[in-house]
Each structure stands twice: as C-alpha cells, then as structure tokens.
Amino acid sequence: MVSGASWGRYPRVQQRVVPVLDRQNGLPLPDDGSVLPHGNGRSYGDSCLNPDGTLLASRALDRFMTFDPTTGIVRCEAGVTLADVIDIALPNGWFLPVTPGTRYATVGGAIGNDVHGKNHHRAGTFGHHVRRLQLLRSDGTRLELAPGDSSGVFEATVGGLGLTGFITWAELQLRRVPGPWIETESIRFDNLDEFFSLSRESAEGFEYTVAWIDCLARGKHLGRGHFLRGDHAPGNAQAATPSSAPRRSMPVVPPVSLVNRLTLRPFNTLYYWRQPARRARAVSHYQSYFYPLDGINHWNRMYGPRGFLQHQCVLPPENARDATAALLAEIARSGRGSFLAVLKEFGDRPSPGMLSFPRPGTTLALDFPNDGPELLKMLDRLDHIVSEAGGAVYPAKDARMSGALFRQAFPAWEAFSRYIDPRFSSGFWRRVME
C-alpha cells in the first residue's frame, strides 16, 4: 500500500497502484479487493481514489491508434491526455470539441467524468463527441460500445466514474478550427443580475462563455465579476504552438495555505479592477484562455499540506438566481472565499450519461483551503442550499457530500448500479452508498 490523494490533496488514503501496460492483455487484478481505473489524477475529491484497494493506472496506455486529418476522427488509448490530442490535432486544423479547465486529464478520465467546458451551451459534454469505446470488464469480457447501444452500457460508462470497467481506447470526433487563437471579450459587471443578463445575451453569439465571480462581495455588489466570452479567431492552423510544458512551478508545499483570509480579499479586489475599461477585447492563445492554471506546475501545492476542497454545483433555471445569491451570501458571511470562483449557465442539451453532472441551469465552482471542521460545516450549509433548490453537486469535484444529496440529485443511481463491474469500486461510491 502507498499513500495517495487526488488533485485536491484531500483526503489522503492508502491504496495499491498497478500499471496497465498493454491494452491487449487482461487486467492485472489482485487476488482480492476492489479495483478502480486511474488516469492522471486530476479529479479533486475521492472519485479517483480506492482506499485499501487497487488503482489500475492507465497512463502507460498513451498511444494513438488512428487519426484522419480529413475528418477529424481520432482513436487513441485511454491514457492519452487531452494535451496529446491537441498536439497532433491542432496542426491539422482540429481541436477538442469540449475541454475542461486542464489539458492534463486523460481521455479515459474525460469520459468517466463526462467533463464539460465553456461551450456547454453549444457543444454539450465530452461524452457527446465519443463515437466508440472499448470497455474491458474484470471477467475478461471486451465490449465495443457506441451511443444508442441497446445494452445501456455506453450510457452507464460515460459519466460512470470508472465503475463499469476499464476503458482501453476511445474514438472521438474533433471539431474544425482555423488556428490556435481565441478572440475574447472581458466585461466587468456589478452584480448577479448583470451576470444573468450578459449570459443570456452571449449564449447565441459566442462559442465560449464563463464568468469569474468576486465571492467576497456583498450587498448591492453581490455576485460582481468579469464575464468572459470568446470565439475561435481566424488564423493559420499550421501556426506554431507553445510547448505543453508548464512555464512555472510551485516547487514545494508551503507550511500553510497561501490562499487564506489575508490574501483573498486584496486579490479579489485587485482582480475585479484589473482592467480599467468596462469592456476589454483581446486575442489569446488557446493555452492561456482554456488552461491558465496549467501554466503553473503543481499549483495545487499552494493550498498547503492539508490541501483544498472544491464545491461545484448546478442549480435548476427556475431557482438559479436566488440559490446562487444564497450561496454567495453564505460564502461572504464565512469570510473564506475563493479566488477560483467560476459561474456559468449550462445549455439545454441532455447529457449522454446516466450519472452525468451537467444539466440545464447555472453552475458555480469554488475552491476552499482545507482549514478543518469549520470548512466542512460551511460546505454542508452550501449543500443544504443546493438541495433545497433541487440542484446537484459534481462527483468529480467532491470529497464529502452526503449520500442523501447524491441520491436526490442523481436519481438514475439505482439503474446505474446494475452496470457496475463487481470488482470495481471507489472511495466516493462507497461513501455515498452508505
């Protein structure tokens, strides 16, 4: 057993790690205990952890099988990262149809969490663009799955948190782009109502929409922030792109979190006033636009030895405005805050997976340094607001929500459970099924 943690560095657990070296071979299963697929460990909670069990590490499965530069169809092994896909696709005029906030997630992980991005209102989730995949079960059965298969296993595997088996390879449909550049517009807004107005105004005309929120603002400025919208800019798809390697690094874990009550308020105030004009336009490279934190290697270390917890929820349209205000008011009262506070409206396209998180409504994501029991109590209060509004918390970002909230927010959990491989489990699943 070795000590391990997710990207949030909380919780820390004991587990075995066994690499899967060849997709053609059977799974290296232990004699007893549960197993769980593991990609690049970029989930924040315990959905990628298997306490006292075994992780089947997929990163050695990093080969491309086929890529057609005329159609943008790529087939690759599950351990290939999104950065790897971009590196071969973009010089040929193709890009990921959907991308989360890191390019270091694996393709298998992106499917297992059915990740979303800034263009959900246009493109839906990552799972919408998976054409086929192969699933290897613990009994040695190999299933080649596609959307709409009558078995239902594809729909269980997309967003299925790695519990239905081990994805060996996947085939994706990429999207055409003119080059590596994004035309962006940043609009400073004063309150939550202005956010919703800008979001409605931007959904039709812009591919990518998202907002940063000053979650410590109160009163008439509650929910103030910057609305960021953008589109792929005209340009030469053969243009050279910067290296995928981070340019800076957090070399050590500081003894205390660098994100704290002393640093958050000045940071949020300075960031809110970072542009003198109310509107600012620019052309940005895709790396800085989609993946700003990827430019700092090991950025999660800045939260200190106890790590951090993220709370990401989605709130249904009819309750989104009031519930978002209630969440921000609770956070402001606590004084904790987050400098990574992201607010976005999802589109209406139904997600393809049984346990997919995205659904119509508004999603709010925040990172909090782990300062112990008082933070957990505050997160419970946030969960109560989410539950009362009929919303959901994102399993890929969660380390502590109750089983009752999970089962309320994901009513397909019981139907999904019939597709779980009997040898597969995770810390998350055992926790929410207690």
Secondary structure as a PSIPRED ss2 file (coil, helix, strand):
# PSIPRED VFORMAT (PSIPRED V4.0)

   1 M C   1.000  0.000  0.000
   2 V E   0.000  0.000  1.000
   3 S E   0.000  0.000  1.000
   4 G E   0.000  0.000  1.000
   5 A E   0.000  0.000  1.000
   6 S C   1.000  0.000  0.000
   7 W C   1.000  0.000  0.000
   8 G C   1.000  0.000  0.000
   9 R C   1.000  0.000  0.000
  10 Y C   1.000  0.000  0.000
  11 P C   1.000  0.000  0.000
  12 R E   0.000  0.000  1.000
  13 V E   0.000  0.000  1.000
  14 Q E   0.000  0.000  1.000
  15 Q E   0.000  0.000  1.000
  16 R E   0.000  0.000  1.000
  17 V E   0.000  0.000  1.000
  18 V E   0.000  0.000  1.000
  19 P E   0.000  0.000  1.000
  20 V C   1.000  0.000  0.000
  21 L C   1.000  0.000  0.000
  22 D C   1.000  0.000  0.000
  23 R C   1.000  0.000  0.000
  24 Q C   1.000  0.000  0.000
  25 N C   1.000  0.000  0.000
  26 G C   1.000  0.000  0.000
  27 L C   1.000  0.000  0.000
  28 P C   1.000  0.000  0.000
  29 L C   1.000  0.000  0.000
  30 P C   1.000  0.000  0.000
  31 D C   1.000  0.000  0.000
  32 D C   1.000  0.000  0.000
  33 G C   1.000  0.000  0.000
  34 S C   1.000  0.000  0.000
  35 V E   0.000  0.000  1.000
  36 L E   0.000  0.000  1.000
  37 P E   0.000  0.000  1.000
  38 H E   0.000  0.000  1.000
  39 G C   1.000  0.000  0.000
  40 N C   1.000  0.000  0.000
  41 G C   1.000  0.000  0.000
  42 R C   1.000  0.000  0.000
  43 S C   1.000  0.000  0.000
  44 Y C   1.000  0.000  0.000
  45 G C   1.000  0.000  0.000
  46 D C   1.000  0.000  0.000
  47 S C   1.000  0.000  0.000
  48 C C   1.000  0.000  0.000
  49 L C   1.000  0.000  0.000
  50 N C   1.000  0.000  0.000
  51 P C   1.000  0.000  0.000
  52 D C   1.000  0.000  0.000
  53 G C   1.000  0.000  0.000
  54 T E   0.000  0.000  1.000
  55 L E   0.000  0.000  1.000
  56 L E   0.000  0.000  1.000
  57 A E   0.000  0.000  1.000
  58 S C   1.000  0.000  0.000
  59 R C   1.000  0.000  0.000
  60 A C   1.000  0.000  0.000
  61 L C   1.000  0.000  0.000
  62 D C   1.000  0.000  0.000
  63 R C   1.000  0.000  0.000
  64 F E   0.000  0.000  1.000
  65 M E   0.000  0.000  1.000
  66 T E   0.000  0.000  1.000
  67 F E   0.000  0.000  1.000
  68 D E   0.000  0.000  1.000
  69 P C   1.000  0.000  0.000
  70 T C   1.000  0.000  0.000
  71 T C   1.000  0.000  0.000
  72 G C   1.000  0.000  0.000
  73 I E   0.000  0.000  1.000
  74 V E   0.000  0.000  1.000
  75 R E   0.000  0.000  1.000
  76 C E   0.000  0.000  1.000
  77 E E   0.000  0.000  1.000
  78 A C   1.000  0.000  0.000
  79 G C   1.000  0.000  0.000
  80 V C   1.000  0.000  0.000
  81 T E   0.000  0.000  1.000
  82 L H   0.000  1.000  0.000
  83 A H   0.000  1.000  0.000
  84 D H   0.000  1.000  0.000
  85 V H   0.000  1.000  0.000
  86 I H   0.000  1.000  0.000
  87 D H   0.000  1.000  0.000
  88 I H   0.000  1.000  0.000
  89 A H   0.000  1.000  0.000
  90 L H   0.000  1.000  0.000
  91 P H   0.000  1.000  0.000
  92 N H   0.000  1.000  0.000
  93 G C   1.000  0.000  0.000
  94 W E   0.000  0.000  1.000
  95 F E   0.000  0.000  1.000
  96 L C   1.000  0.000  0.000
  97 P C   1.000  0.000  0.000
  98 V C   1.000  0.000  0.000
  99 T C   1.000  0.000  0.000
 100 P C   1.000  0.000  0.000
 101 G C   1.000  0.000  0.000
 102 T C   1.000  0.000  0.000
 103 R C   1.000  0.000  0.000
 104 Y C   1.000  0.000  0.000
 105 A C   1.000  0.000  0.000
 106 T E   0.000  0.000  1.000
 107 V H   0.000  1.000  0.000
 108 G H   0.000  1.000  0.000
 109 G H   0.000  1.000  0.000
 110 A H   0.000  1.000  0.000
 111 I H   0.000  1.000  0.000
 112 G H   0.000  1.000  0.000
 113 N C   1.000  0.000  0.000
 114 D C   1.000  0.000  0.000
 115 V C   1.000  0.000  0.000
 116 H C   1.000  0.000  0.000
 117 G C   1.000  0.000  0.000
 118 K C   1.000  0.000  0.000
 119 N C   1.000  0.000  0.000
 120 H H   0.000  1.000  0.000
 121 H H   0.000  1.000  0.000
 122 R H   0.000  1.000  0.000
 123 A H   0.000  1.000  0.000
 124 G C   1.000  0.000  0.000
 125 T C   1.000  0.000  0.000
 126 F H   0.000  1.000  0.000
 127 G H   0.000  1.000  0.000
 128 H H   0.000  1.000  0.000
 129 H H   0.000  1.000  0.000
 130 V E   0.000  0.000  1.000
 131 R E   0.000  0.000  1.000
 132 R E   0.000  0.000  1.000
 133 L E   0.000  0.000  1.000
 134 Q E   0.000  0.000  1.000
 135 L E   0.000  0.000  1.000
 136 L E   0.000  0.000  1.000
 137 R C   1.000  0.000  0.000
 138 S C   1.000  0.000  0.000
 139 D C   1.000  0.000  0.000
 140 G C   1.000  0.000  0.000
 141 T C   1.000  0.000  0.000
 142 R E   0.000  0.000  1.000
 143 L E   0.000  0.000  1.000
 144 E E   0.000  0.000  1.000
 145 L E   0.000  0.000  1.000
 146 A C   1.000  0.000  0.000
 147 P C   1.000  0.000  0.000
 148 G C   1.000  0.000  0.000
 149 D C   1.000  0.000  0.000
 150 S C   1.000  0.000  0.000
 151 S C   1.000  0.000  0.000
 152 G C   1.000  0.000  0.000
 153 V H   0.000  1.000  0.000
 154 F H   0.000  1.000  0.000
 155 E H   0.000  1.000  0.000
 156 A H   0.000  1.000  0.000
 157 T H   0.000  1.000  0.000
 158 V C   1.000  0.000  0.000
 159 G C   1.000  0.000  0.000
 160 G C   1.000  0.000  0.000
 161 L C   1.000  0.000  0.000
 162 G C   1.000  0.000  0.000
 163 L C   1.000  0.000  0.000
 164 T C   1.000  0.000  0.000
 165 G C   1.000  0.000  0.000
 166 F E   0.000  0.000  1.000
 167 I E   0.000  0.000  1.000
 168 T E   0.000  0.000  1.000
 169 W E   0.000  0.000  1.000
 170 A E   0.000  0.000  1.000
 171 E E   0.000  0.000  1.000
 172 L E   0.000  0.000  1.000
 173 Q E   0.000  0.000  1.000
 174 L C   1.000  0.000  0.000
 175 R E   0.000  0.000  1.000
 176 R E   0.000  0.000  1.000
 177 V C   1.000  0.000  0.000
 178 P C   1.000  0.000  0.000
 179 G C   1.000  0.000  0.000
 180 P C   1.000  0.000  0.000
 181 W E   0.000  0.000  1.000
 182 I E   0.000  0.000  1.000
 183 E E   0.000  0.000  1.000
 184 T E   0.000  0.000  1.000
 185 E E   0.000  0.000  1.000
 186 S E   0.000  0.000  1.000
 187 I E   0.000  0.000  1.000
 188 R E   0.000  0.000  1.000
 189 F E   0.000  0.000  1.000
 190 D C   1.000  0.000  0.000
 191 N C   1.000  0.000  0.000
 192 L H   0.000  1.000  0.000
 193 D H   0.000  1.000  0.000
 194 E H   0.000  1.000  0.000
 195 F H   0.000  1.000  0.000
 196 F H   0.000  1.000  0.000
 197 S H   0.000  1.000  0.000
 198 L H   0.000  1.000  0.000
 199 S H   0.000  1.000  0.000
 200 R H   0.000  1.000  0.000
 201 E H   0.000  1.000  0.000
 202 S H   0.000  1.000  0.000
 203 A H   0.000  1.000  0.000
 204 E C   1.000  0.000  0.000
 205 G C   1.000  0.000  0.000
 206 F C   1.000  0.000  0.000
 207 E C   1.000  0.000  0.000
 208 Y E   0.000  0.000  1.000
 209 T E   0.000  0.000  1.000
 210 V E   0.000  0.000  1.000
 211 A E   0.000  0.000  1.000
 212 W E   0.000  0.000  1.000
 213 I E   0.000  0.000  1.000
 214 D C   1.000  0.000  0.000
 215 C C   1.000  0.000  0.000
 216 L C   1.000  0.000  0.000
 217 A C   1.000  0.000  0.000
 218 R C   1.000  0.000  0.000
 219 G H   0.000  1.000  0.000
 220 K H   0.000  1.000  0.000
 221 H H   0.000  1.000  0.000
 222 L C   1.000  0.000  0.000
 223 G C   1.000  0.000  0.000
 224 R C   1.000  0.000  0.000
 225 G E   0.000  0.000  1.000
 226 H E   0.000  0.000  1.000
 227 F E   0.000  0.000  1.000
 228 L E   0.000  0.000  1.000
 229 R E   0.000  0.000  1.000
 230 G E   0.000  0.000  1.000
 231 D E   0.000  0.000  1.000
 232 H E   0.000  0.000  1.000
 233 A C   1.000  0.000  0.000
 234 P C   1.000  0.000  0.000
 235 G C   1.000  0.000  0.000
 236 N C   1.000  0.000  0.000
 237 A C   1.000  0.000  0.000
 238 Q C   1.000  0.000  0.000
 239 A C   1.000  0.000  0.000
 240 A C   1.000  0.000  0.000
 241 T C   1.000  0.000  0.000
 242 P C   1.000  0.000  0.000
 243 S C   1.000  0.000  0.000
 244 S C   1.000  0.000  0.000
 245 A C   1.000  0.000  0.000
 246 P C   1.000  0.000  0.000
 247 R C   1.000  0.000  0.000
 248 R E   0.000  0.000  1.000
 249 S E   0.000  0.000  1.000
 250 M C   1.000  0.000  0.000
 251 P C   1.000  0.000  0.000
 252 V C   1.000  0.000  0.000
 253 V C   1.000  0.000  0.000
 254 P C   1.000  0.000  0.000
 255 P C   1.000  0.000  0.000
 256 V C   1.000  0.000  0.000
 257 S C   1.000  0.000  0.000
 258 L C   1.000  0.000  0.000
 259 V C   1.000  0.000  0.000
 260 N C   1.000  0.000  0.000
 261 R H   0.000  1.000  0.000
 262 L H   0.000  1.000  0.000
 263 T H   0.000  1.000  0.000
 264 L H   0.000  1.000  0.000
 265 R H   0.000  1.000  0.000
 266 P H   0.000  1.000  0.000
 267 F H   0.000  1.000  0.000
 268 N H   0.000  1.000  0.000
 269 T H   0.000  1.000  0.000
 270 L H   0.000  1.000  0.000
 271 Y H   0.000  1.000  0.000
 272 Y H   0.000  1.000  0.000
 273 W C   1.000  0.000  0.000
 274 R C   1.000  0.000  0.000
 275 Q C   1.000  0.000  0.000
 276 P C   1.000  0.000  0.000
 277 A C   1.000  0.000  0.000
 278 R C   1.000  0.000  0.000
 279 R E   0.000  0.000  1.000
 280 A E   0.000  0.000  1.000
 281 R E   0.000  0.000  1.000
 282 A E   0.000  0.000  1.000
 283 V E   0.000  0.000  1.000
 284 S E   0.000  0.000  1.000
 285 H E   0.000  0.000  1.000
 286 Y H   0.000  1.000  0.000
 287 Q H   0.000  1.000  0.000
 288 S H   0.000  1.000  0.000
 289 Y H   0.000  1.000  0.000
 290 F H   0.000  1.000  0.000
 291 Y C   1.000  0.000  0.000
 292 P H   0.000  1.000  0.000
 293 L H   0.000  1.000  0.000
 294 D H   0.000  1.000  0.000
 295 G H   0.000  1.000  0.000
 296 I E   0.000  0.000  1.000
 297 N E   0.000  0.000  1.000
 298 H C   1.000  0.000  0.000
 299 W H   0.000  1.000  0.000
 300 N H   0.000  1.000  0.000
 301 R H   0.000  1.000  0.000
 302 M H   0.000  1.000  0.000
 303 Y H   0.000  1.000  0.000
 304 G C   1.000  0.000  0.000
 305 P C   1.000  0.000  0.000
 306 R C   1.000  0.000  0.000
 307 G C   1.000  0.000  0.000
 308 F E   0.000  0.000  1.000
 309 L E   0.000  0.000  1.000
 310 Q E   0.000  0.000  1.000
 311 H E   0.000  0.000  1.000
 312 Q E   0.000  0.000  1.000
 313 C E   0.000  0.000  1.000
 314 V E   0.000  0.000  1.000
 315 L E   0.000  0.000  1.000
 316 P C   1.000  0.000  0.000
 317 P C   1.000  0.000  0.000
 318 E C   1.000  0.000  0.000
 319 N C   1.000  0.000  0.000
 320 A H   0.000  1.000  0.000
 321 R H   0.000  1.000  0.000
 322 D H   0.000  1.000  0.000
 323 A H   0.000  1.000  0.000
 324 T H   0.000  1.000  0.000
 325 A H   0.000  1.000  0.000
 326 A H   0.000  1.000  0.000
 327 L H   0.000  1.000  0.000
 328 L H   0.000  1.000  0.000
 329 A H   0.000  1.000  0.000
 330 E H   0.000  1.000  0.000
 331 I H   0.000  1.000  0.000
 332 A H   0.000  1.000  0.000
 333 R H   0.000  1.000  0.000
 334 S H   0.000  1.000  0.000
 335 G C   1.000  0.000  0.000
 336 R C   1.000  0.000  0.000
 337 G C   1.000  0.000  0.000
 338 S C   1.000  0.000  0.000
 339 F C   1.000  0.000  0.000
 340 L C   1.000  0.000  0.000
 341 A E   0.000  0.000  1.000
 342 V E   0.000  0.000  1.000
 343 L E   0.000  0.000  1.000
 344 K E   0.000  0.000  1.000
 345 E E   0.000  0.000  1.000
 346 F E   0.000  0.000  1.000
 347 G C   1.000  0.000  0.000
 348 D C   1.000  0.000  0.000
 349 R C   1.000  0.000  0.000
 350 P C   1.000  0.000  0.000
 351 S C   1.000  0.000  0.000
 352 P C   1.000  0.000  0.000
 353 G C   1.000  0.000  0.000
 354 M C   1.000  0.000  0.000
 355 L C   1.000  0.000  0.000
 356 S C   1.000  0.000  0.000
 357 F C   1.000  0.000  0.000
 358 P C   1.000  0.000  0.000
 359 R C   1.000  0.000  0.000
 360 P C   1.000  0.000  0.000
 361 G E   0.000  0.000  1.000
 362 T E   0.000  0.000  1.000
 363 T E   0.000  0.000  1.000
 364 L E   0.000  0.000  1.000
 365 A E   0.000  0.000  1.000
 366 L E   0.000  0.000  1.000
 367 D E   0.000  0.000  1.000
 368 F E   0.000  0.000  1.000
 369 P E   0.000  0.000  1.000
 370 N C   1.000  0.000  0.000
 371 D C   1.000  0.000  0.000
 372 G C   1.000  0.000  0.000
 373 P H   0.000  1.000  0.000
 374 E H   0.000  1.000  0.000
 375 L H   0.000  1.000  0.000
 376 L H   0.000  1.000  0.000
 377 K H   0.000  1.000  0.000
 378 M H   0.000  1.000  0.000
 379 L H   0.000  1.000  0.000
 380 D H   0.000  1.000  0.000
 381 R H   0.000  1.000  0.000
 382 L H   0.000  1.000  0.000
 383 D H   0.000  1.000  0.000
 384 H H   0.000  1.000  0.000
 385 I H   0.000  1.000  0.000
 386 V H   0.000  1.000  0.000
 387 S H   0.000  1.000  0.000
 388 E H   0.000  1.000  0.000
 389 A H   0.000  1.000  0.000
 390 G C   1.000  0.000  0.000
 391 G C   1.000  0.000  0.000
 392 A E   0.000  0.000  1.000
 393 V E   0.000  0.000  1.000
 394 Y C   1.000  0.000  0.000
 395 P H   0.000  1.000  0.000
 396 A H   0.000  1.000  0.000
 397 K H   0.000  1.000  0.000
 398 D C   1.000  0.000  0.000
 399 A C   1.000  0.000  0.000
 400 R C   1.000  0.000  0.000
 401 M C   1.000  0.000  0.000
 402 S C   1.000  0.000  0.000
 403 G H   0.000  1.000  0.000
 404 A H   0.000  1.000  0.000
 405 L H   0.000  1.000  0.000
 406 F H   0.000  1.000  0.000
 407 R H   0.000  1.000  0.000
 408 Q H   0.000  1.000  0.000
 409 A H   0.000  1.000  0.000
 410 F C   1.000  0.000  0.000
 411 P C   1.000  0.000  0.000
 412 A C   1.000  0.000  0.000
 413 W H   0.000  1.000  0.000
 414 E H   0.000  1.000  0.000
 415 A H   0.000  1.000  0.000
 416 F H   0.000  1.000  0.000
 417 S H   0.000  1.000  0.000
 418 R C   1.000  0.000  0.000
 419 Y C   1.000  0.000  0.000
 420 I C   1.000  0.000  0.000
 421 D C   1.000  0.000  0.000
 422 P C   1.000  0.000  0.000
 423 R C   1.000  0.000  0.000
 424 F E   0.000  0.000  1.000
 425 S C   1.000  0.000  0.000
 426 S C   1.000  0.000  0.000
 427 G H   0.000  1.000  0.000
 428 F H   0.000  1.000  0.000
 429 W H   0.000  1.000  0.000
 430 R H   0.000  1.000  0.000
 431 R H   0.000  1.000  0.000
 432 V H   0.000  1.000  0.000
 433 M C   1.000  0.000  0.000
 434 E C   1.000  0.000  0.000
